[in-house]
Amino acid sequence: MARHTHSRFTAEMVIEMLHQEQDKEDGAILDSDSESDLSDDDVDYVPQGQAEAAGDEEDSLDELEDSSDESSEEETQTQANRLSKKGSYWNEQPPTQGRARTHNILRRCPGPVSGSTIISPKDAWELFISDNIIEEVLRCTNLEGRRAAAAKGKEWRCLDKVEFMAFIGLTLLAGGDKSWDVALRELFLDPLQNPMYKATMGFHRYEDIRRLIRFDDKRTRAVRLETDHMAAFRYVWDCFLANCKKVFVPSDCVTNEQLVPFRGRCKFLQYMPSKPAKYGIKIFWMCDARVHYAFNGMIYTGRQPGEDVQRNLGENIVQQLSSGIRHTGRNITMDNFVTSIPLAEKLLEKNLTLVGTLRQNKPDIPPVMKPNKLREKYSSKFGFCGNMTMVSYVPKKGKAVVLLSTMHV
């Protein structure tokens, strides 16, 4: 009986232990259900791993926004640096290359025109100093000679073409011998000088021609001077330019200006300290850039009588000189005295291009092209705007040379 009682006790104890384990499992299930209910109901609860991932995403978004803000600020600053005061934007990237544009195509072969064969220096002289010029000079010189001789009670010996050509030849000979500073009396009377002078004409005759030579009718000069400072030489100058244009076809590039040394009496005498001669008559030439042939020119006489103050002088000079080569596809090289964006646009309308330096005070130059101490030596910056190209080159620290071109796009 005792054995039976012990076995029953043991069985009851095992059953009670099983019930306790079942109660523990039920409690664990209840606990897990409570945690699930808490995670569903509490929106602020986030597991630790998920919270760290969400924080990293927020940081990356903030950094992306900051970088985009910085890039947009840099882009805005770059655009502002490439925008000129006139409102034109100079893009850093060049336009796409295509076929050659019409204003870069030369349609006429350059060089001397047919029939202008030169064999001797005399042939070259006759091409430019034609008979109409010589006849005008002879007529005006004889008028002045007769007037001056009559005032002294003498008679003037009429000057003809042969004697006039002899006078020109002796003048050129004196220049070739570098005797321009030798007194005339010494050239003609000194036995050590070239005997050609005395054998050609007398000393007094040469001196009279040199003193009385005229290029216009002095009787009507006063009326013409009211509208033209160069009235005393205008007709001969225009005839000379017409001959220059007639016998030569310029190449694709033209350029130049000149200061002719002169210290005599002249209303339009110019002083240019940068030139070797400093004093002289300024001539704006339109020259062939390859063979240095002058086919058009304009003497700068200042403001004409009764004329208003000239605006855009350089632009007007270029347009006047280039009137004979419009719609020919040529390029004009110029300095910063005349180069400007408005001039480039006007020349493009006439099928002409330009290459020239720009002054730093031009409002069309964007800030990125201006001198800057931060720019490296020998560096260049390019800008493109329509049919125009701008280059800023740094020859030395703190300096910049700005070049404009409508030919290289």
C-alpha positions as CSV (number, residue, x, y, z in Angstrom):
1,M,0.0,0.0,0.0
2,A,2.8,2.2,0.8
3,R,4.4,1.5,-2.6
4,H,1.0,2.3,-4.2
5,T,0.7,5.6,-2.3
6,H,4.2,6.7,-3.3
7,S,3.6,6.0,-7.0
8,R,0.3,8.0,-6.9
9,F,2.0,10.9,-5.2
10,T,4.7,10.8,-7.8
11,A,2.2,10.8,-10.6
12,E,0.3,13.8,-9.1
13,M,3.5,15.7,-8.7
14,V,4.4,15.1,-12.4
15,I,1.0,16.3,-13.5
16,E,1.3,19.4,-11.4
17,M,4.7,20.2,-12.8
18,L,3.3,19.8,-16.3
19,H,0.5,22.3,-15.5
20,Q,3.1,24.8,-14.2
21,E,5.2,24.5,-17.4
22,Q,2.0,25.0,-19.4
23,D,1.2,28.1,-17.3
24,K,4.6,29.5,-18.0
25,E,4.2,29.0,-21.8
26,D,0.8,30.7,-21.6
27,G,2.4,33.6,-19.7
28,A,5.1,34.0,-22.3
29,I,2.5,34.0,-25.1
30,L,0.5,36.6,-23.3
31,D,3.6,38.7,-22.8
32,S,4.4,38.5,-26.5
33,D,0.9,39.5,-27.4
34,S,1.2,42.5,-25.1
35,E,4.4,43.6,-26.8
36,S,2.7,43.2,-30.2
37,D,-0.2,45.3,-29.1
38,L,2.2,48.0,-27.8
39,S,4.1,48.2,-31.1
40,D,0.8,48.5,-33.0
41,D,-0.7,51.1,-30.8
42,D,2.3,53.3,-30.0
43,V,3.4,55.2,-33.2
44,D,6.5,56.6,-31.6
45,Y,8.0,53.3,-31.0
46,V,10.8,52.3,-33.5
47,P,13.1,49.4,-33.1
48,Q,16.8,50.4,-32.7
49,G,18.1,49.1,-36.0
50,Q,15.3,50.8,-38.0
51,A,15.9,54.0,-36.1
52,E,19.6,54.1,-37.0
53,A,18.8,53.5,-40.7
54,A,16.2,56.3,-40.7
55,G,18.7,58.7,-39.2
56,D,21.3,57.9,-41.9
57,E,18.7,58.5,-44.6
58,E,17.8,61.9,-43.1
59,D,21.5,62.9,-43.0
60,S,22.1,61.9,-46.6
61,L,19.1,63.9,-47.7
62,D,20.4,67.0,-45.8
63,E,23.8,66.6,-47.4
64,L,22.3,66.3,-50.8
65,E,20.2,69.4,-50.3
66,D,23.3,71.3,-49.1
67,S,25.4,70.2,-52.0
68,S,22.6,71.1,-54.5
69,D,22.3,74.5,-52.8
70,E,26.1,75.1,-53.1
71,S,26.1,73.9,-56.8
72,S,23.2,76.2,-57.6
73,E,25.0,79.1,-55.9
74,E,28.2,78.4,-57.9
75,E,26.3,78.1,-61.1
76,T,24.5,81.4,-60.4
77,Q,27.9,83.1,-59.7
78,T,29.4,81.6,-62.9
79,Q,26.5,83.0,-64.9
80,A,26.8,86.4,-63.3
81,N,30.6,86.5,-64.1
82,R,29.8,85.7,-67.8
83,L,27.1,88.4,-68.1
84,S,28.2,91.8,-69.3
85,K,26.8,95.1,-68.3
86,K,25.0,95.3,-71.6
87,G,23.2,92.1,-70.8
88,S,25.0,89.8,-73.3
89,Y,25.9,86.3,-72.0
90,W,29.2,84.8,-73.0
91,N,29.0,81.0,-72.9
92,E,32.0,79.0,-72.0
93,Q,31.2,76.2,-74.5
94,P,31.7,76.9,-78.2
95,P,28.9,76.4,-80.7
96,T,28.8,73.3,-82.8
97,Q,31.0,73.5,-85.9
98,G,29.3,73.4,-89.3
99,R,30.0,74.5,-92.8
100,A,32.1,77.6,-93.5
101,R,29.9,80.6,-93.1
102,T,29.3,82.9,-96.1
103,H,31.2,85.9,-94.5
104,N,34.4,83.8,-94.5
105,I,34.3,82.9,-98.2
106,L,36.4,85.1,-100.5
107,R,34.8,85.1,-104.0
108,R,37.5,87.1,-106.0
109,C,41.1,86.3,-106.5
110,P,43.4,88.8,-104.8
111,G,46.4,90.6,-106.4
112,P,47.0,93.0,-109.3
113,V,44.1,93.3,-111.8
114,S,44.6,92.1,-115.3
115,G,46.4,94.6,-117.5
116,S,48.4,96.3,-114.8
117,T,51.8,94.8,-115.7
118,I,54.7,96.6,-114.0
119,I,58.1,96.5,-115.7
120,S,59.9,99.6,-114.4
121,P,59.4,102.1,-111.5
122,K,58.1,104.5,-114.0
123,D,55.3,102.1,-114.9
124,A,54.3,101.9,-111.2
125,W,54.4,105.7,-110.9
126,E,52.0,106.1,-113.8
127,L,49.5,103.7,-112.4
128,F,49.0,105.9,-109.3
129,I,50.0,109.4,-110.5
130,S,47.8,109.4,-113.6
131,D,47.5,112.1,-116.2
132,N,44.4,113.7,-114.6
133,I,46.5,114.4,-111.4
134,I,49.4,115.8,-113.3
135,E,47.2,118.0,-115.5
136,E,45.5,119.4,-112.3
137,V,48.8,120.1,-110.7
138,L,50.2,121.8,-113.8
139,R,47.1,124.0,-114.2
140,C,47.0,125.1,-110.6
141,T,50.8,125.7,-110.4
142,N,50.8,127.8,-113.6
143,L,47.9,129.9,-112.2
144,E,49.9,130.6,-109.0
145,G,53.1,131.2,-111.0
146,R,51.5,133.8,-113.2
147,R,49.9,135.5,-110.2
148,A,53.2,135.6,-108.3
149,A,55.2,136.8,-111.3
150,A,52.6,139.5,-112.1
151,A,52.9,140.8,-108.6
152,K,56.6,141.4,-109.2
153,G,56.2,142.7,-112.7
154,K,57.7,139.6,-114.3
155,E,56.5,136.9,-116.6
156,W,56.1,133.3,-115.6
157,R,57.5,130.6,-117.9
158,C,54.7,128.0,-118.2
159,L,55.5,124.6,-116.6
160,D,54.9,121.6,-118.8
161,K,54.7,117.9,-118.1
162,V,58.3,117.1,-119.1
163,E,59.7,119.8,-116.8
164,F,57.4,118.8,-114.0
165,M,58.5,115.1,-114.3
166,A,62.1,116.4,-114.2
167,F,61.3,118.3,-111.0
168,I,59.8,115.1,-109.4
169,G,62.8,113.0,-110.5
170,L,65.3,115.4,-108.8
171,T,63.2,115.4,-105.6
172,L,63.2,111.6,-105.5
173,L,66.9,111.6,-106.2
174,A,67.6,113.8,-103.2
175,G,65.6,111.4,-101.1
176,G,67.4,108.4,-102.5
177,D,70.8,110.0,-101.8
178,K,69.6,111.0,-98.3
179,S,70.2,114.6,-99.1
180,W,66.9,116.0,-97.9
181,D,68.6,118.1,-95.2
182,V,71.2,119.5,-97.6
183,A,70.7,123.1,-98.8
184,L,69.4,123.4,-102.4
185,R,72.2,125.8,-103.4
186,E,74.7,123.2,-102.2
187,L,73.0,120.4,-104.2
188,F,73.1,122.4,-107.4
189,L,76.3,124.4,-107.1
190,D,78.7,122.3,-105.1
191,P,81.0,120.4,-107.5
192,L,81.2,117.5,-105.0
193,Q,77.5,116.8,-105.2
194,N,75.7,114.7,-107.8
195,P,76.1,116.4,-111.2
196,M,72.6,115.2,-112.2
197,Y,70.9,118.2,-110.4
198,K,72.7,120.9,-112.3
199,A,72.5,119.0,-115.6
200,T,68.6,118.7,-115.3
201,M,67.6,122.3,-114.5
202,G,68.9,125.4,-112.9
203,F,68.9,126.1,-109.2
204,H,66.5,129.1,-109.4
205,R,64.0,127.2,-111.6
206,Y,63.8,124.3,-109.2
207,E,63.4,126.6,-106.3
208,D,60.6,128.5,-108.1
209,I,58.7,125.3,-108.9
210,R,59.0,124.0,-105.3
211,R,57.8,127.3,-103.9
212,L,54.8,127.8,-106.2
213,I,53.6,124.2,-106.8
214,R,49.8,124.0,-106.0
215,F,47.2,121.3,-106.0
216,D,44.1,123.4,-106.2
217,D,42.8,126.7,-107.5
218,K,43.7,129.2,-104.8
219,R,41.0,131.6,-106.0
220,T,38.2,129.3,-104.9
221,R,39.9,127.7,-101.9
222,A,38.3,130.0,-99.3
223,V,34.8,128.8,-100.2
224,R,35.9,125.1,-100.0
225,L,37.7,125.6,-96.7
226,E,34.3,126.5,-95.1
227,T,33.3,122.8,-95.3
228,D,36.7,121.0,-95.7
229,H,40.0,121.5,-93.9
230,M,41.8,119.6,-96.6
231,A,40.4,121.6,-99.5
232,A,43.9,122.5,-100.8
233,F,44.6,118.8,-101.5
234,R,41.2,117.1,-101.7
235,Y,40.9,116.6,-105.5
236,V,44.4,115.1,-105.9
237,W,43.9,112.9,-102.9
238,D,40.6,111.5,-104.2
239,C,42.1,110.8,-107.6
240,F,45.0,109.0,-106.0
241,L,42.7,106.8,-103.9
242,A,40.6,106.0,-107.0
243,N,43.8,104.7,-108.8
244,C,44.8,102.6,-105.7
245,K,41.4,100.9,-105.7
246,K,41.4,100.3,-109.5
247,V,44.6,98.4,-109.9
248,F,44.6,95.9,-107.0
249,V,42.2,93.4,-105.4
250,P,42.9,93.0,-101.7
251,S,43.3,89.6,-100.0
252,D,41.0,88.2,-97.3
253,C,42.6,90.4,-94.5
254,V,43.0,94.1,-94.3
255,T,44.4,96.5,-91.6
256,N,46.5,99.5,-90.7
257,E,47.0,103.2,-89.8
258,Q,49.9,105.5,-90.2
259,L,51.3,108.8,-88.8
260,V,53.2,110.6,-91.6
261,P,55.9,112.7,-90.1
262,F,55.3,116.5,-90.6
263,R,56.1,119.6,-88.6
264,G,54.9,122.3,-91.0
265,R,51.9,124.5,-90.7
266,C,48.7,122.5,-90.8
267,K,45.3,122.8,-89.1
268,F,45.0,119.0,-88.5
269,L,48.6,118.3,-87.3
270,Q,48.5,115.4,-84.8
271,Y,50.7,114.8,-81.7
272,M,51.1,111.1,-80.9
273,P,53.8,110.5,-78.2
274,S,53.7,106.7,-78.8
275,K,54.9,107.1,-82.4
276,P,58.6,107.5,-83.3
277,A,57.9,110.9,-85.2
278,K,55.4,112.2,-82.6
279,Y,54.2,115.0,-84.8
280,G,52.6,114.4,-88.2
281,I,49.5,113.9,-90.3
282,K,47.4,110.9,-89.3
283,I,46.1,108.7,-92.1
284,F,43.8,105.7,-91.5
285,W,44.7,103.3,-94.2
286,M,42.9,100.2,-95.4
287,C,45.8,98.0,-96.3
288,D,46.2,94.4,-97.5
289,A,47.5,92.5,-94.5
290,R,49.6,90.2,-96.6
291,V,51.4,92.4,-99.1
292,H,51.0,95.8,-97.3
293,Y,49.2,97.4,-100.3
294,A,47.1,100.5,-99.4
295,F,43.9,100.6,-101.4
296,N,41.9,103.1,-99.4
297,G,42.7,105.8,-96.9
298,M,41.3,108.7,-95.0
299,I,43.3,111.7,-93.6
300,Y,42.1,112.6,-90.2
301,T,41.4,116.4,-90.3
302,G,39.5,116.7,-87.0
303,R,36.1,118.2,-86.8
304,Q,35.1,119.9,-90.0
305,P,33.8,123.6,-89.9
306,G,30.3,123.7,-88.7
307,E,30.2,120.0,-87.8
308,D,28.9,118.7,-84.5
309,V,31.1,116.8,-82.1
310,Q,31.7,113.4,-83.6
311,R,30.3,110.3,-81.8
312,N,31.8,106.8,-82.3
313,L,34.7,108.2,-84.4
314,G,36.5,104.9,-84.8
315,E,33.3,103.1,-85.8
316,N,32.5,105.7,-88.5
317,I,36.0,105.6,-89.9
318,V,36.0,101.8,-90.3
319,Q,32.6,101.8,-92.0
320,Q,33.7,104.6,-94.3
321,L,36.9,102.8,-95.3
322,S,35.3,99.5,-95.7
323,S,32.5,100.8,-98.0
324,G,34.4,99.5,-101.0
325,I,34.7,95.9,-99.8
326,R,31.2,95.3,-98.4
327,H,29.7,91.8,-99.1
328,T,33.1,90.4,-100.1
329,G,33.7,88.1,-97.1
330,R,36.9,89.9,-95.9
331,N,38.2,90.3,-92.4
332,I,39.4,93.6,-90.9
333,T,42.1,93.6,-88.2
334,M,42.0,96.6,-85.9
335,D,43.3,97.9,-82.6
336,N,41.3,98.9,-79.5
337,F,40.7,102.4,-80.7
338,V,37.9,101.2,-83.0
339,T,37.0,97.7,-81.9
340,S,33.5,97.3,-80.3
341,I,30.6,94.9,-80.2
342,P,28.2,97.3,-82.1
343,L,30.8,97.7,-84.9
344,A,31.2,93.9,-85.1
345,E,27.4,93.5,-85.5
346,K,27.2,96.1,-88.2
347,L,30.1,94.6,-90.2
348,L,28.5,91.2,-90.0
349,E,25.4,92.7,-91.6
350,K,27.7,93.7,-94.5
351,N,29.3,90.3,-94.8
352,L,32.5,91.4,-93.1
353,T,34.3,90.1,-90.0
354,L,36.7,91.7,-87.6
355,V,39.5,90.7,-85.2
356,G,40.7,93.3,-82.7
357,T,41.6,94.0,-79.1
358,L,39.1,95.6,-76.8
359,R,39.6,98.3,-74.2
360,Q,38.9,97.3,-70.6
361,N,36.3,100.0,-70.2
362,K,33.9,98.5,-72.8
363,P,30.6,97.5,-71.1
364,D,30.4,94.4,-73.3
365,I,33.2,92.6,-71.5
366,P,31.9,90.2,-68.8
367,P,33.7,90.2,-65.4
368,V,35.3,86.8,-66.0
369,M,37.4,88.4,-68.8
370,K,38.6,91.3,-66.6
371,P,42.1,91.4,-65.1
372,N,42.3,89.4,-61.9
373,K,45.3,88.6,-59.6
374,L,44.0,85.1,-59.1
375,R,44.3,84.1,-62.7
376,E,47.4,82.2,-63.7
377,K,50.0,83.7,-66.0
378,Y,49.7,82.7,-69.7
379,S,46.1,81.4,-69.1
380,S,43.2,82.1,-71.3
381,K,39.4,82.3,-70.9
382,F,37.0,82.0,-73.8
383,G,33.5,83.3,-74.3
384,F,31.0,82.7,-77.1
385,C,28.0,84.8,-77.9
386,G,26.2,84.3,-81.2
387,N,28.6,84.9,-84.0
388,M,31.2,86.4,-81.7
389,T,34.2,85.0,-79.8
390,M,36.0,86.7,-77.0
391,V,39.3,85.7,-75.6
392,S,41.0,87.0,-72.4
393,Y,44.7,86.3,-72.2
394,V,47.0,86.9,-69.2
395,P,50.4,88.0,-70.3
396,K,51.5,88.7,-66.7
397,K,49.9,88.7,-63.2
398,G,47.1,91.2,-62.8
399,K,46.9,92.0,-66.5
400,A,44.6,90.8,-69.2
401,V,44.4,91.4,-73.0
402,V,40.9,90.9,-74.4
403,L,40.4,90.0,-78.0
404,L,37.2,90.0,-80.0
405,S,36.6,88.0,-83.2
406,T,33.7,87.4,-85.5
407,M,35.9,85.4,-87.8
408,H,36.8,82.5,-85.5
409,V,33.6,80.9,-84.2
